[in-house]
Amino acid sequence: MSRLLLLITLLLPSLCLASPPILVPLWQTDTLFEQPESVVYDAKRDLLYVSNVNGDPSEVDGNGYISQLALNGDLIKQHFIDGLNAPKGLTIVGDTLYVADINELVAIDLKSQKIIQRYSAPKAKFLNDVAADNNGNIYVSGFLTSSIYRLNKGKFDLWLQDEQLASPNGLLIENDQLIVGNWGNMTDGFATAIAGHLKSITLSNKKIKSLGDGSPAGNLDGVESDGNGDYFVTDWMSGRLLHITASGMATTLLVLGQGSADHTVLLPQGLVIIPMMMSGYVAAYKIKETP
Protein backbone atom coordinates (compact mmCIF):
# COMPACT_ATOMS: atom_id res chain seq x y z
CA MET A 1 0.00 0.00 0.00
CA SER A 2 2.80 2.41 0.88
CA ARG A 3 4.42 1.80 -2.52
CA LEU A 4 1.10 2.52 -4.24
CA LEU A 5 0.69 5.76 -2.31
CA LEU A 6 4.23 6.77 -3.24
CA LEU A 7 3.55 6.07 -6.93
CA ILE A 8 0.34 8.11 -6.83
CA THR A 9 2.19 10.97 -5.13
CA LEU A 10 4.85 10.95 -7.84
CA LEU A 11 2.36 10.82 -10.69
CA LEU A 12 -0.17 13.32 -9.36
CA PRO A 13 1.67 16.52 -10.43
CA SER A 14 1.90 15.35 -14.05
CA LEU A 15 -1.73 14.26 -14.07
CA CYS A 16 -2.84 17.65 -12.74
CA LEU A 17 -1.06 19.69 -15.38
CA ALA A 18 -3.61 21.88 -17.11
CA SER A 19 -4.07 21.46 -20.83
CA PRO A 20 -3.00 24.42 -22.99
CA PRO A 21 -5.89 26.77 -23.76
CA ILE A 22 -7.79 26.51 -27.03
CA LEU A 23 -8.29 29.66 -29.11
CA VAL A 24 -11.03 30.15 -31.67
CA PRO A 25 -11.14 32.98 -34.27
CA LEU A 26 -13.44 35.86 -33.37
CA TRP A 27 -12.71 38.65 -35.88
CA GLN A 28 -10.05 39.89 -38.25
CA THR A 29 -9.72 43.40 -39.66
CA ASP A 30 -9.08 44.15 -43.29
CA THR A 31 -5.46 44.92 -44.17
CA LEU A 32 -5.90 48.47 -42.93
CA PHE A 33 -2.69 48.90 -41.04
CA GLU A 34 0.86 49.72 -42.07
CA GLN A 35 3.14 47.28 -40.26
CA PRO A 36 1.10 47.04 -37.05
CA GLU A 37 3.60 46.15 -34.33
CA SER A 38 1.74 46.44 -31.04
CA VAL A 39 -1.80 46.61 -29.71
CA VAL A 40 -2.91 47.70 -26.23
CA TYR A 41 -6.32 47.87 -24.56
CA ASP A 42 -7.58 51.11 -23.00
CA ALA A 43 -9.98 49.90 -20.30
CA LYS A 44 -11.15 53.42 -19.45
CA ARG A 45 -12.33 54.09 -23.01
CA ASP A 46 -12.98 50.45 -23.96
CA LEU A 47 -10.97 50.51 -27.17
CA LEU A 48 -7.63 49.47 -28.64
CA TYR A 49 -4.59 51.38 -29.85
CA VAL A 50 -2.41 49.98 -32.63
CA SER A 51 1.12 51.17 -33.42
CA ASN A 52 1.97 51.43 -37.14
CA VAL A 53 5.68 51.36 -38.04
CA ASN A 54 4.94 52.36 -41.65
CA GLY A 55 8.49 52.05 -42.98
CA ASP A 56 11.92 50.89 -41.88
CA PRO A 57 11.60 49.87 -38.19
CA SER A 58 14.90 51.57 -37.37
CA GLU A 59 14.45 54.72 -39.50
CA VAL A 60 13.76 58.16 -38.04
CA ASP A 61 11.39 59.18 -40.83
CA GLY A 62 8.28 60.64 -39.18
CA ASN A 63 6.01 58.10 -40.91
CA GLY A 64 4.82 56.20 -37.85
CA TYR A 65 1.43 56.65 -36.21
CA ILE A 66 -1.11 55.23 -33.77
CA SER A 67 -4.58 53.97 -34.78
CA GLN A 68 -7.75 53.50 -32.74
CA LEU A 69 -9.69 50.26 -33.06
CA ALA A 70 -12.99 49.21 -31.49
CA LEU A 71 -13.13 46.05 -29.44
CA ASN A 72 -15.25 44.40 -32.15
CA GLY A 73 -12.56 45.06 -34.78
CA ASP A 74 -14.10 48.17 -36.36
CA LEU A 75 -11.69 50.96 -37.22
CA ILE A 76 -12.37 54.13 -35.22
CA LYS A 77 -9.56 56.34 -36.47
CA GLN A 78 -6.64 55.40 -38.71
CA HIS A 79 -4.40 58.33 -37.74
CA PHE A 80 -5.19 58.94 -34.08
CA ILE A 81 -1.65 60.22 -33.36
CA ASP A 82 0.91 61.16 -36.01
CA GLY A 83 4.44 62.50 -35.65
CA LEU A 84 6.15 59.23 -34.71
CA ASN A 85 8.96 57.38 -36.45
CA ALA A 86 8.68 53.61 -36.04
CA PRO A 87 6.40 53.13 -33.01
CA LYS A 88 6.44 49.69 -31.44
CA GLY A 89 5.50 48.65 -27.89
CA LEU A 90 2.65 50.38 -26.04
CA THR A 91 1.44 50.64 -22.47
CA ILE A 92 -1.05 52.87 -20.67
CA VAL A 93 -0.68 54.46 -17.23
CA GLY A 94 -3.68 56.56 -16.22
CA ASP A 95 -4.44 58.82 -19.18
CA THR A 96 -0.96 58.52 -20.70
CA LEU A 97 -0.07 56.22 -23.56
CA TYR A 98 3.65 55.37 -23.63
CA VAL A 99 5.21 54.38 -26.95
CA ALA A 100 8.66 52.91 -27.69
CA ASP A 101 10.00 54.73 -30.76
CA ILE A 102 13.56 53.78 -31.84
CA ASN A 103 15.57 55.95 -29.41
CA GLU A 104 12.74 57.67 -27.56
CA LEU A 105 9.96 56.87 -25.15
CA VAL A 106 7.04 59.01 -26.27
CA ALA A 107 4.26 60.03 -23.85
CA ILE A 108 0.83 60.81 -25.33
CA ASP A 109 -1.98 62.42 -23.33
CA LEU A 110 -5.12 60.52 -24.23
CA LYS A 111 -7.42 63.32 -23.11
CA SER A 112 -5.91 66.00 -25.32
CA GLN A 113 -4.75 63.45 -27.92
CA LYS A 114 -1.35 65.12 -28.10
CA ILE A 115 2.27 64.14 -27.60
CA ILE A 116 3.28 65.71 -24.29
CA GLN A 117 6.83 64.41 -23.77
CA ARG A 118 9.66 62.68 -25.59
CA TYR A 119 12.22 60.97 -23.36
CA SER A 120 15.45 60.48 -25.28
CA ALA A 121 17.83 57.53 -25.00
CA PRO A 122 20.66 58.57 -27.37
CA LYS A 123 22.52 55.25 -27.17
CA ALA A 124 19.42 53.18 -27.87
CA LYS A 125 19.00 51.89 -31.42
CA PHE A 126 15.77 49.90 -31.40
CA LEU A 127 13.57 50.43 -28.36
CA ASN A 128 10.92 47.77 -28.53
CA ASP A 129 8.40 46.92 -25.81
CA VAL A 130 7.10 48.90 -22.83
CA ALA A 131 5.77 47.80 -19.43
CA ALA A 132 4.79 49.68 -16.27
CA ASP A 133 5.12 48.57 -12.65
CA ASN A 134 2.77 49.43 -9.78
CA ASN A 135 4.95 52.38 -8.77
CA GLY A 136 4.60 54.08 -12.15
CA ASN A 137 8.06 53.16 -13.41
CA ILE A 138 8.17 52.46 -17.15
CA TYR A 139 10.52 49.76 -18.47
CA VAL A 140 11.54 49.64 -22.14
CA SER A 141 13.48 46.88 -23.90
CA GLY A 142 16.55 47.82 -25.92
CA PHE A 143 16.37 45.14 -28.59
CA LEU A 144 19.72 45.61 -30.36
CA THR A 145 21.78 46.41 -27.26
CA SER A 146 20.58 43.68 -24.86
CA SER A 147 19.44 46.34 -22.44
CA ILE A 148 16.49 47.60 -20.43
CA TYR A 149 15.77 51.30 -19.93
CA ARG A 150 13.63 52.75 -17.16
CA LEU A 151 11.64 55.95 -16.77
CA ASN A 152 11.70 56.86 -13.08
CA LYS A 153 10.52 60.22 -11.74
CA GLY A 154 10.93 61.89 -15.10
CA LYS A 155 14.40 60.50 -15.84
CA PHE A 156 14.84 57.98 -18.66
CA ASP A 157 18.08 56.05 -18.17
CA LEU A 158 19.76 52.75 -18.91
CA TRP A 159 18.63 50.42 -16.11
CA LEU A 160 20.31 47.15 -17.08
CA GLN A 161 22.57 45.91 -19.86
CA ASP A 162 23.58 42.27 -19.96
CA GLU A 163 24.36 39.82 -22.77
CA GLN A 164 22.19 37.26 -20.97
CA LEU A 165 19.19 39.22 -22.20
CA ALA A 166 20.02 38.18 -25.78
CA SER A 167 17.95 40.75 -27.71
CA PRO A 168 15.12 41.41 -25.24
CA ASN A 169 11.77 42.07 -26.85
CA GLY A 170 8.44 41.60 -25.05
CA LEU A 171 8.09 42.77 -21.44
CA LEU A 172 5.59 41.93 -18.71
CA ILE A 173 5.58 43.07 -15.08
CA GLU A 174 4.48 40.31 -12.74
CA ASN A 175 4.73 41.09 -9.02
CA ASP A 176 8.43 41.84 -8.39
CA GLN A 177 9.54 40.24 -11.65
CA LEU A 178 10.06 41.64 -15.12
CA ILE A 179 9.30 38.80 -17.54
CA VAL A 180 11.28 39.16 -20.76
CA GLY A 181 10.70 37.44 -24.07
CA ASN A 182 14.08 37.36 -25.76
CA TRP A 183 14.68 36.92 -29.46
CA GLY A 184 18.03 35.17 -29.18
CA ASN A 185 21.48 36.36 -30.22
CA MET A 186 21.32 37.46 -33.84
CA THR A 187 23.84 36.18 -36.38
CA ASP A 188 22.72 37.52 -39.77
CA GLY A 189 20.13 40.27 -39.83
CA PHE A 190 17.38 39.08 -37.51
CA ALA A 191 18.27 35.38 -37.87
CA THR A 192 19.46 33.46 -34.81
CA ALA A 193 21.55 30.34 -34.41
CA ILE A 194 19.69 29.60 -31.18
CA ALA A 195 16.20 31.00 -30.66
CA GLY A 196 15.18 32.80 -27.50
CA HIS A 197 13.15 31.86 -24.45
CA LEU A 198 11.52 33.54 -21.47
CA LYS A 199 13.64 35.10 -18.75
CA SER A 200 12.80 36.92 -15.54
CA ILE A 201 14.54 39.85 -13.89
CA THR A 202 14.01 40.54 -10.19
CA LEU A 203 13.27 44.25 -10.01
CA SER A 204 14.90 44.77 -6.62
CA ASN A 205 18.33 43.31 -7.46
CA LYS A 206 18.32 42.90 -11.27
CA LYS A 207 19.02 39.17 -11.01
CA ILE A 208 18.39 37.42 -14.34
CA LYS A 209 17.27 33.82 -14.69
CA SER A 210 15.69 31.64 -17.34
CA LEU A 211 12.24 30.17 -16.94
CA GLY A 212 12.86 26.45 -16.94
CA ASP A 213 16.07 25.11 -18.44
CA GLY A 214 16.39 27.82 -21.09
CA SER A 215 15.45 25.57 -24.01
CA PRO A 216 14.85 27.56 -27.23
CA ALA A 217 11.20 28.52 -27.70
CA GLY A 218 11.29 30.99 -30.61
CA ASN A 219 12.13 34.52 -31.69
CA LEU A 220 9.88 35.92 -29.02
CA ASP A 221 7.93 39.14 -29.30
CA GLY A 222 4.88 39.86 -27.11
CA VAL A 223 4.52 38.35 -23.62
CA GLU A 224 1.22 38.34 -21.73
CA SER A 225 -0.09 36.43 -18.71
CA ASP A 226 -2.73 33.75 -19.21
CA GLY A 227 -4.07 34.44 -15.71
CA ASN A 228 -3.00 31.02 -14.44
CA GLY A 229 0.72 31.54 -13.92
CA ASP A 230 1.72 30.82 -17.53
CA TYR A 231 2.04 32.98 -20.65
CA PHE A 232 0.74 33.71 -24.13
CA VAL A 233 3.82 34.57 -26.23
CA THR A 234 4.23 35.41 -29.91
CA ASP A 235 7.08 34.09 -32.05
CA TRP A 236 7.57 36.73 -34.72
CA MET A 237 9.76 34.84 -37.20
CA SER A 238 7.76 31.62 -37.36
CA GLY A 239 4.43 33.42 -37.00
CA ARG A 240 3.17 31.44 -34.04
CA LEU A 241 1.28 32.11 -30.85
CA LEU A 242 2.79 30.01 -28.09
CA HIS A 243 1.66 29.00 -24.65
CA ILE A 244 4.72 28.88 -22.39
CA THR A 245 4.48 27.56 -18.86
CA ALA A 246 6.28 29.02 -15.85
CA SER A 247 8.68 26.08 -16.19
CA GLY A 248 9.52 27.09 -19.76
CA MET A 249 7.58 24.40 -21.67
CA ALA A 250 6.28 25.82 -24.97
CA THR A 251 3.23 24.64 -26.93
CA THR A 252 2.09 26.07 -30.26
CA LEU A 253 -1.50 27.34 -30.10
CA LEU A 254 -1.79 29.10 -33.47
CA VAL A 255 0.22 29.25 -36.70
CA LEU A 256 -0.49 32.64 -38.24
CA GLY A 257 2.28 33.61 -40.63
CA GLN A 258 5.46 35.61 -40.13
CA GLY A 259 5.08 38.85 -38.21
CA SER A 260 2.86 37.85 -35.28
CA ALA A 261 3.87 40.77 -33.09
CA ASP A 262 3.15 42.39 -29.72
CA HIS A 263 -0.31 41.16 -28.74
CA THR A 264 -2.60 41.99 -25.84
CA VAL A 265 -4.69 39.67 -23.67
CA LEU A 266 -7.99 40.76 -22.13
CA LEU A 267 -8.62 38.16 -19.45
CA PRO A 268 -12.08 39.39 -18.31
CA GLN A 269 -13.31 39.20 -21.92
CA GLY A 270 -11.33 36.07 -22.70
CA LEU A 271 -9.62 37.64 -25.72
CA VAL A 272 -6.19 37.45 -27.33
CA ILE A 273 -5.66 40.22 -29.90
CA ILE A 274 -2.68 39.96 -32.23
CA PRO A 275 -1.24 42.50 -34.69
CA MET A 276 0.12 40.86 -37.82
CA MET A 277 2.97 43.16 -38.75
CA MET A 278 3.85 41.71 -42.15
CA SER A 279 0.24 41.23 -43.25
CA GLY A 280 -1.25 44.54 -42.12
CA TYR A 281 -4.19 43.31 -40.05
CA VAL A 282 -5.21 42.71 -36.44
CA ALA A 283 -6.97 39.51 -35.37
CA ALA A 284 -8.87 38.56 -32.22
CA TYR A 285 -9.27 35.08 -30.76
CA LYS A 286 -11.56 33.86 -28.02
CA ILE A 287 -10.03 31.80 -25.23
CA LYS A 288 -12.04 28.61 -24.93
CA GLU A 289 -11.96 26.83 -21.60
CA THR A 290 -10.38 23.39 -21.78
CA PRO A 291 -12.02 20.38 -20.15
N, C-alpha and C positions, 0 to 999 in steps of 0.2 A: 504493500500500500504506500509506504514512504517513497519508494522509487517512482510509483505512478504519480504521486503528488509533485515530486521533483520534476518529472517530465512535463506535467501540465504547467508548472510554474515557468519552466524554460520556454515553452511554446506559446504561452499566453500573450506576451508582447507582440509577437509576429502575427498572431491571429487577430489582434485588436487594431492592427494598423488600418487606418481609414483608407478607403479607395480614393484615387485622385478624382477631383470633381469632373463632371461632364458639362460641356458648354454647348449651347444650341444657338444658331444664328437668330438675331432679333431684327436688326436693320443694317443697311449699308448705304452710305451716301453715294451720290454720283461722284465722278472724279473732279471735284470742285476745287481741291486744294493744291497748292504748289509746294511739294515736298513737306507734307505735314509731319513734324517730328515729335511733337508732344501734345497731349490733351490733359486738361485738368478740369475738375468739377467745382463749380462755384455753388456751394450749398445755400448761401444767402439769396442768390438770384435764381437758383435752380436751372442753371445752364452750363454749357461747356465752353472752354477756350481752347483753340487749336493754334499752335505755332507753325508758321509757314516759312521754311528756309528760303525758298524761291531763288535758287542760285547755288553757287559754290558754298558749301557749309563752312569754309574757313575764310571767305572773302568779305572784307568790309565794303559793302556795295550799296547799302541803304535799301535793298530790295525786300527785306524781310518784313513780315507783318503777323498780326494776331487776328484770328477769326472768332466769331461767336456762333455756337451751334446749339440748337435746342436738344433736350434730352431724348426726343423722339427721332433725332437725326435730321430735322429740318434746319436749313441754313438761316440764321438770323441776320448776320452781317459779315460779309466777306472780309472787308478791311475795317475791323474794329479799332485797331491801333496800327499805324504805319510808323516809319522812321526807325526801323530796326535793320540789322544786317543779316544775320543768319540765326534767328532765334530758335532755341532748342528747349531745354527743360523748363517747366513751369511749376510754381507753387503759389498758394494764396495764404496770406496772413492778414486777418481782418478785412479791410477794404483795399489791400495792396496786392497786386499781382507781380511776382518776381519772375524775371526771365533771364536765363543764361544766354549771353549773346557774344560769342567768340572770346573777347577779352574784357567784357563788362558784365556786371549784374545790373539789370535795368529794373527799376521800380515804377509801376504804373498804378495810379490812383483810379480805382474802378468807379468811384462816384463821378469824378470830373472827366474820366476817360482820357487822361493825359499822362504822359511820361513825367514823373516828378523828380527822379534822381537816376543818375548813372554812376555806378561804383566801378572804378577802373581797376583792373589787375594787369598792369603792363607786361608782365612776364608770362601771362597765360596765353595760350594759342588756340584753345578749343574748349572753352567752358561748355559743359554738357548738361548735367542734370542738377536740380535744385531741391532741397528739402529743408524744412523748418523744424526746430525742436520746440519744446513747451515753454522755453524761456525767450522765444523770439529770435534766436540765432538762426541764420540762414547758411546752410552748407551747400557748396557748389563743387562738382567734380571737374578736375582739370584733366581731360581725357588724354592729351598728348604728352603730359608732363608727370603722369602718375602722382597727382597731387589733389588735395582738397583745400578749398578756400572757405573762409568763414566771414560772414558779416556779423559783427558784434558791436553794438552801441555806436553804429554809424561808421565803423571802420571795417574795410574789406581787405583782409590780409591772407597770406598763405598760412594755412593752419597745420597742414601735414603734407610731407612729400616723402614717398617711400616706394622703391621699386617693387615691393610686395604687392602694391595696389594694381600693377600690371594693366594700365589703361582703364582707370575707373570710369564707369558710365552711370548706370542708374543708382539712385540713392533713396533710402527709406529710413526714417527715424523710428526706432522701436525701443521704448523705454530709455535705457542709458546706452543703447547701441546704435551705431550708424551702419546699416546693412548696405553693402556695396556690391553691385553687379559689375564684375570686371570683364573686359573684352578679351584679355590675354595680350601677351607681348607681341607687338606687330613686327613682321619680318619684311613684307613687301606691300607697300600701300596699307590697306586695312586687313590684309591676310595675316593669319597667325599660325605658327607651327603647333602650338598647344592652345586650345580654346580656354576661355575663362571660366570662372565659377563664382559662387557667392562668398563674400568675406564679411566680417564684422569688425568694427572699430569701437572700442570702449571710449565713450566721449570724455570721461574723466582723466584717463591716462594715455589715450591714443594707442592702446595695444591692439594689434591687428591679428586676427586669426581666420582661418578658413572654416566654413561650415562643412562639417564632415571631413573627409580625407583629402579634399581639394581636387577630386577627379574632375576632368574637363566636362563642362556642361554646354557651353556654346559661347558665341560672341554676344555677351549679354548687354541688353539695353535697359528697358524699364524693369523696376522691381516694386511689387506691391504685395501687401499682406493678403492672405486668403481668409483671415479672421480666426484661423485655427492653429496658428503657430507656424504655418508654412507659407509659401510664396507663389504668386503668379509672376513669371519672368519672361520677357521677350528675348528671343535670339535673332538679332537683326540680319545677320548674314544668311542663315538658313531659312529665315522667315517662319519661325515657329513661336508658338506660345507654350511655355513650359510650366510645369508645376514642380517646384523644388522644395523638398522637405527641409526641416531645420537640421537634419543630419546630412544634407547635401545630395540626396537622391533625386535625380531629375527624370520626369516623365513628360513626353510630348502630348499636349492636349489638342493643339491645332497646328496644321501646316497651311500657311497663308501665302507664302511668296516672299521673296527678299524685301527687306525694308520694314518688317514689323517693329515699330519703334516704341516710344515711351508712352505706355498705356496708363489708364486709370482704372481703379476698381471701386465700385460703389456697393459696399456690402449691404446696406439696408435695402437697396433696390435689387440686389443680386445681379449686378451688371459688370462686365469687363468691356471696356471701350478702347479700341486699338487704332492708332493712326498708322496708315500704310504709306510710308514715306516715298517709296519708289513708284507706287501706283496712284497716289493722289486722292485717296479716299479714307474715310473713317468708318469703322465697323463696330457694332455692338453685339455682344453675346450674353445670353442669359445663363446664369449659373444654375444648373439643375442638381438638386440634391441626389446623392448616391444612396443606394439601399444600405 
